[in-house]
Amino acid sequence: MLLFLGSIGFQEILVIAIIVLLLFGGKKIPELMKGLGKGVKSFKEGMNGIDESSEKTAEKNDSDKQ
C-alpha cells in the first residue's frame, strides 16, 4: 500500500480531488467525510472490543489452568 501512495504525485491528487468535487458537489463532501469518520471510529472501537474480549478470554483460560 505504501508503494502505491509513493507513486501518486500532486497532479494526480489534484485531478482526483476535482473529480470528487464535480461528482458530489461542495455541500456533500463534508457529509461524506463525517460519515467516513464515524465509520473509522466504529471500526476502531470494534477492534478494541475484540482485543479486550480476547484478553479476558486469555486471562480466564490462564486462571482455569491453575
A tleap script that builds the chain and sets N, CA, C and O, in Angstrom:
source leaprc.protein.ff14SB
mol = sequence {
  NMET LEU LEU PHE LEU GLY SER ILE GLY PHE
  GLN GLU ILE LEU VAL ILE ALA ILE ILE VAL
  LEU LEU LEU PHE GLY GLY LYS LYS ILE PRO
  GLU LEU MET LYS GLY LEU GLY LYS GLY VAL
  LYS SER PHE LYS GLU GLY MET ASN GLY ILE
  ASP GLU SER SER GLU LYS THR ALA GLU LYS
  ASN ASP SER ASP LYS CGLN
}
set mol.1.N position { 0.825 -1.186 0.000 }
set mol.1.CA position { 0.000 0.000 0.000 }
set mol.1.C position { 0.867 1.247 0.000 }
set mol.1.O position { 0.547 2.218 -0.685 }
set mol.2.N position { 1.955 1.240 0.751 }
set mol.2.CA position { 2.826 2.394 0.792 }
set mol.2.C position { 3.482 2.638 -0.562 }
set mol.2.O position { 3.747 3.784 -0.925 }
set mol.3.N position { 3.743 1.579 -1.304 }
set mol.3.CA position { 4.310 1.746 -2.632 }
set mol.3.C position { 3.337 2.472 -3.537 }
set mol.3.O position { 3.736 3.296 -4.360 }
set mol.4.N position { 2.059 2.164 -3.385 }
set mol.4.CA position { 1.022 2.817 -4.182 }
set mol.4.C position { 0.952 4.300 -3.856 }
set mol.4.O position { 0.837 5.129 -4.759 }
set mol.5.N position { 1.020 4.641 -2.578 }
set mol.5.CA position { 0.944 6.040 -2.184 }
set mol.5.C position { 2.188 6.805 -2.599 }
set mol.5.O position { 2.110 8.003 -2.871 }
set mol.6.N position { 3.315 6.148 -2.652 }
set mol.6.CA position { 4.537 6.819 -3.037 }
set mol.6.C position { 4.561 7.225 -4.494 }
set mol.6.O position { 5.283 8.152 -4.862 }
set mol.7.N position { 3.790 6.557 -5.330 }
set mol.7.CA position { 3.814 6.855 -6.755 }
set mol.7.C position { 2.782 7.920 -7.156 }
set mol.7.O position { 2.742 8.333 -8.315 }
set mol.8.N position { 1.960 8.360 -6.221 }
set mol.8.CA position { 0.965 9.384 -6.527 }
set mol.8.C position { 1.588 10.754 -6.293 }
set mol.8.O position { 2.095 11.043 -5.210 }
set mol.9.N position { 1.543 11.580 -7.312 }
set mol.9.CA position { 2.077 12.926 -7.208 }
set mol.9.C position { 0.995 13.946 -6.931 }
set mol.9.O position { -0.181 13.610 -6.790 }
set mol.10.N position { 1.411 15.190 -6.857 }
set mol.10.CA position { 0.474 16.281 -6.571 }
set mol.10.C position { -0.580 16.406 -7.659 }
set mol.10.O position { -1.754 16.627 -7.363 }
set mol.11.N position { -0.171 16.266 -8.917 }
set mol.11.CA position { -1.116 16.417 -10.025 }
set mol.11.C position { -2.198 15.353 -9.985 }
set mol.11.O position { -3.362 15.646 -10.260 }
set mol.12.N position { -1.835 14.125 -9.647 }
set mol.12.CA position { -2.828 13.053 -9.575 }
set mol.12.C position { -3.821 13.304 -8.451 }
set mol.12.O position { -5.023 13.094 -8.613 }
set mol.13.N position { -3.310 13.755 -7.308 }
set mol.13.CA position { -4.193 14.062 -6.182 }
set mol.13.C position { -5.135 15.205 -6.547 }
set mol.13.O position { -6.316 15.171 -6.203 }
set mol.14.N position { -4.623 16.205 -7.235 }
set mol.14.CA position { -5.444 17.335 -7.648 }
set mol.14.C position { -6.544 16.890 -8.607 }
set mol.14.O position { -7.686 17.330 -8.475 }
set mol.15.N position { -6.226 16.035 -9.561 }
set mol.15.CA position { -7.229 15.533 -10.516 }
set mol.15.C position { -8.293 14.732 -9.777 }
set mol.15.O position { -9.482 14.889 -10.055 }
set mol.16.N position { -7.890 13.881 -8.846 }
set mol.16.CA position { -8.852 13.089 -8.070 }
set mol.16.C position { -9.759 14.005 -7.263 }
set mol.16.O position { -10.968 13.781 -7.204 }
set mol.17.N position { -9.188 15.044 -6.633 }
set mol.17.CA position { -9.988 15.988 -5.834 }
set mol.17.C position { -11.003 16.722 -6.704 }
set mol.17.O position { -12.145 16.922 -6.291 }
set mol.18.N position { -10.596 17.121 -7.898 }
set mol.18.CA position { -11.519 17.822 -8.801 }
set mol.18.C position { -12.645 16.899 -9.244 }
set mol.18.O position { -13.800 17.319 -9.309 }
set mol.19.N position { -12.326 15.658 -9.546 }
set mol.19.CA position { -13.362 14.692 -9.952 }
set mol.19.C position { -14.357 14.464 -8.817 }
set mol.19.O position { -15.565 14.437 -9.048 }
set mol.20.N position { -13.851 14.297 -7.583 }
set mol.20.CA position { -14.735 14.107 -6.429 }
set mol.20.C position { -15.619 15.333 -6.234 }
set mol.20.O position { -16.811 15.204 -5.957 }
set mol.21.N position { -15.040 16.517 -6.377 }
set mol.21.CA position { -15.816 17.749 -6.226 }
set mol.21.C position { -16.911 17.842 -7.283 }
set mol.21.O position { -18.030 18.253 -6.978 }
set mol.22.N position { -16.604 17.467 -8.514 }
set mol.22.CA position { -17.605 17.511 -9.580 }
set mol.22.C position { -18.705 16.475 -9.369 }
set mol.22.O position { -19.874 16.746 -9.640 }
set mol.23.N position { -18.332 15.285 -8.886 }
set mol.23.CA position { -19.326 14.228 -8.706 }
set mol.23.C position { -20.264 14.504 -7.536 }
set mol.23.O position { -21.474 14.304 -7.647 }
set mol.24.N position { -19.711 14.963 -6.418 }
set mol.24.CA position { -20.518 15.079 -5.209 }
set mol.24.C position { -20.925 16.506 -4.874 }
set mol.24.O position { -21.896 16.694 -4.141 }
set mol.25.N position { -20.245 17.493 -5.366 }
set mol.25.CA position { -20.578 18.873 -5.058 }
set mol.25.C position { -19.991 19.299 -3.726 }
set mol.25.O position { -19.648 18.462 -2.891 }
set mol.26.N position { -19.881 20.582 -3.534 }
set mol.26.CA position { -19.257 21.129 -2.336 }
set mol.26.C position { -20.019 20.866 -1.059 }
set mol.26.O position { -19.413 20.776 0.009 }
set mol.27.N position { -21.330 20.739 -1.137 }
set mol.27.CA position { -22.131 20.553 0.069 }
set mol.27.C position { -22.117 19.118 0.574 }
set mol.27.O position { -22.260 18.885 1.774 }
set mol.28.N position { -21.950 18.170 -0.312 }
set mol.28.CA position { -21.993 16.755 0.079 }
set mol.28.C position { -20.676 16.260 0.648 }
set mol.28.O position { -20.669 15.306 1.427 }
set mol.29.N position { -19.567 16.877 0.285 }
set mol.29.CA position { -18.252 16.385 0.716 }
set mol.29.C position { -18.106 16.387 2.243 }
set mol.29.O position { -17.639 15.389 2.793 }
set mol.30.N position { -18.482 17.460 2.955 }
set mol.30.CA position { -18.379 17.393 4.428 }
set mol.30.C position { -19.231 16.274 5.034 }
set mol.30.O position { -18.828 15.642 6.011 }
set mol.31.N position { -20.401 16.033 4.454 }
set mol.31.CA position { -21.254 14.949 4.938 }
set mol.31.C position { -20.587 13.595 4.707 }
set mol.31.O position { -20.638 12.716 5.568 }
set mol.32.N position { -19.962 13.430 3.543 }
set mol.32.CA position { -19.266 12.181 3.237 }
set mol.32.C position { -18.093 11.961 4.194 }
set mol.32.O position { -17.877 10.846 4.669 }
set mol.33.N position { -17.343 13.019 4.473 }
set mol.33.CA position { -16.193 12.905 5.373 }
set mol.33.C position { -16.648 12.611 6.802 }
set mol.33.O position { -15.992 11.861 7.525 }
set mol.34.N position { -17.762 13.199 7.203 }
set mol.34.CA position { -18.312 12.935 8.533 }
set mol.34.C position { -18.713 11.463 8.654 }
set mol.34.O position { -18.420 10.814 9.658 }
set mol.35.N position { -19.370 10.954 7.644 }
set mol.35.CA position { -19.751 9.543 7.634 }
set mol.35.C position { -18.540 8.627 7.621 }
set mol.35.O position { -18.529 7.591 8.286 }
set mol.36.N position { -17.524 9.009 6.864 }
set mol.36.CA position { -16.301 8.227 6.821 }
set mol.36.C position { -15.623 8.222 8.187 }
set mol.36.O position { -15.134 7.186 8.637 }
set mol.37.N position { -15.595 9.371 8.841 }
set mol.37.CA position { -15.006 9.462 10.180 }
set mol.37.C position { -15.741 8.595 11.190 }
set mol.37.O position { -15.116 7.934 12.019 }
set mol.38.N position { -17.064 8.597 11.121 }
set mol.38.CA position { -17.853 7.747 12.017 }
set mol.38.C position { -17.581 6.271 11.755 }
set mol.38.O position { -17.511 5.469 12.687 }
set mol.39.N position { -17.429 5.924 10.494 }
set mol.39.CA position { -17.135 4.537 10.143 }
set mol.39.C position { -15.782 4.091 10.673 }
set mol.39.O position { -15.650 2.980 11.186 }
set mol.40.N position { -14.776 4.952 10.552 }
set mol.40.CA position { -13.439 4.625 11.054 }
set mol.40.C position { -13.468 4.508 12.578 }
set mol.40.O position { -12.848 3.611 13.150 }
set mol.41.N position { -14.190 5.416 13.229 }
set mol.41.CA position { -14.296 5.379 14.694 }
set mol.41.C position { -14.975 4.089 15.141 }
set mol.41.O position { -14.532 3.449 16.096 }
set mol.42.N position { -16.038 3.710 14.461 }
set mol.42.CA position { -16.749 2.484 14.790 }
set mol.42.C position { -15.858 1.263 14.577 }
set mol.42.O position { -15.878 0.327 15.377 }
set mol.43.N position { -15.075 1.275 13.496 }
set mol.43.CA position { -14.166 0.171 13.223 }
set mol.43.C position { -13.110 0.046 14.315 }
set mol.43.O position { -12.809 -1.057 14.770 }
set mol.44.N position { -12.548 1.185 14.735 }
set mol.44.CA position { -11.532 1.160 15.796 }
set mol.44.C position { -12.123 0.669 17.113 }
set mol.44.O position { -11.485 -0.101 17.830 }
set mol.45.N position { -13.341 1.110 17.435 }
set mol.45.CA position { -13.996 0.644 18.656 }
set mol.45.C position { -14.252 -0.854 18.585 }
set mol.45.O position { -14.100 -1.557 19.584 }
set mol.46.N position { -14.633 -1.339 17.433 }
set mol.46.CA position { -14.846 -2.770 17.250 }
set mol.46.C position { -13.558 -3.559 17.415 }
set mol.46.O position { -13.552 -4.624 18.031 }
set mol.47.N position { -12.475 -3.043 16.870 }
set mol.47.CA position { -11.178 -3.711 17.015 }
set mol.47.C position { -10.734 -3.711 18.470 }
set mol.47.O position { -10.198 -4.708 18.953 }
set mol.48.N position { -10.949 -2.606 19.175 }
set mol.48.CA position { -10.610 -2.550 20.600 }
set mol.48.C position { -11.456 -3.528 21.393 }
set mol.48.O position { -10.968 -4.143 22.341 }
set mol.49.N position { -12.717 -3.679 21.018 }
set mol.49.CA position { -13.593 -4.631 21.687 }
set mol.49.C position { -13.130 -6.054 21.478 }
set mol.49.O position { -13.201 -6.873 22.395 }
set mol.50.N position { -12.659 -6.359 20.285 }
set mol.50.CA position { -12.139 -7.701 20.011 }
set mol.50.C position { -10.889 -7.953 20.830 }
set mol.50.O position { -10.723 -9.037 21.391 }
set mol.51.N position { -10.000 -6.957 20.908 }
set mol.51.CA position { -8.764 -7.099 21.682 }
set mol.51.C position { -9.067 -7.313 23.156 }
set mol.51.O position { -8.466 -8.166 23.809 }
set mol.52.N position { -10.016 -6.519 23.679 }
set mol.52.CA position { -10.365 -6.640 25.099 }
set mol.52.C position { -10.994 -7.996 25.397 }
set mol.52.O position { -10.686 -8.616 26.415 }
set mol.53.N position { -11.875 -8.455 24.513 }
set mol.53.CA position { -12.531 -9.738 24.764 }
set mol.53.C position { -11.534 -10.886 24.650 }
set mol.53.O position { -11.645 -11.868 25.383 }
set mol.54.N position { -10.569 -10.781 23.751 }
set mol.54.CA position { -9.567 -11.840 23.634 }
set mol.54.C position { -8.649 -11.844 24.848 }
set mol.54.O position { -8.212 -12.911 25.280 }
set mol.55.N position { -8.343 -10.666 25.411 }
set mol.55.CA position { -7.531 -10.595 26.624 }
set mol.55.C position { -8.275 -11.217 27.801 }
set mol.55.O position { -7.681 -11.940 28.600 }
set mol.56.N position { -9.574 -10.938 27.910 }
set mol.56.CA position { -10.367 -11.502 29.000 }
set mol.56.C position { -10.430 -13.019 28.879 }
set mol.56.O position { -10.342 -13.731 29.879 }
set mol.57.N position { -10.581 -13.508 27.657 }
set mol.57.CA position { -10.622 -14.949 27.425 }
set mol.57.C position { -9.292 -15.589 27.799 }
set mol.57.O position { -9.257 -16.658 28.409 }
set mol.58.N position { -8.199 -14.930 27.430 }
set mol.58.CA position { -6.872 -15.456 27.755 }
set mol.58.C position { -6.655 -15.473 29.272 }
set mol.58.O position { -6.095 -16.428 29.811 }
set mol.59.N position { -7.100 -14.416 29.955 }
set mol.59.CA position { -6.963 -14.359 31.417 }
set mol.59.C position { -7.794 -15.459 32.066 }
set mol.59.O position { -7.351 -16.098 33.020 }
set mol.60.N position { -9.001 -15.677 31.547 }
set mol.60.CA position { -9.872 -16.712 32.099 }
set mol.60.C position { -9.248 -18.093 31.901 }
set mol.60.O position { -9.270 -18.919 32.813 }
set mol.61.N position { -8.700 -18.344 30.729 }
set mol.61.CA position { -8.062 -19.625 30.448 }
set mol.61.C position { -6.855 -19.834 31.334 }
set mol.61.O position { -6.612 -20.952 31.788 }
set mol.62.N position { -6.080 -18.769 31.595 }
set mol.62.CA position { -4.916 -18.879 32.467 }
set mol.62.C position { -5.330 -19.202 33.896 }
set mol.62.O position { -4.677 -19.999 34.570 }
set mol.63.N position { -6.421 -18.580 34.363 }
set mol.63.CA position { -6.863 -18.830 35.736 }
set mol.63.C position { -7.472 -20.236 35.862 }
set mol.63.O position { -7.392 -20.843 36.930 }
set mol.64.N position { -8.077 -20.758 34.789 }
set mol.64.CA position { -8.648 -22.099 34.807 }
set mol.64.C position { -7.560 -23.168 34.870 }
set mol.64.O position { -7.773 -24.237 35.442 }
set mol.65.N position { -6.412 -22.889 34.293 }
set mol.65.CA position { -5.327 -23.847 34.269 }
set mol.65.C position { -4.686 -24.012 35.651 }
set mol.65.O position { -4.124 -25.063 35.960 }
set mol.66.N position { -4.773 -22.978 36.467 }
set mol.66.CA position { -4.135 -23.029 37.785 }
set mol.66.C position { -4.991 -23.697 38.778 }
set mol.66.O position { -4.604 -23.825 39.940 }
savepdb mol mol.pdb
quit
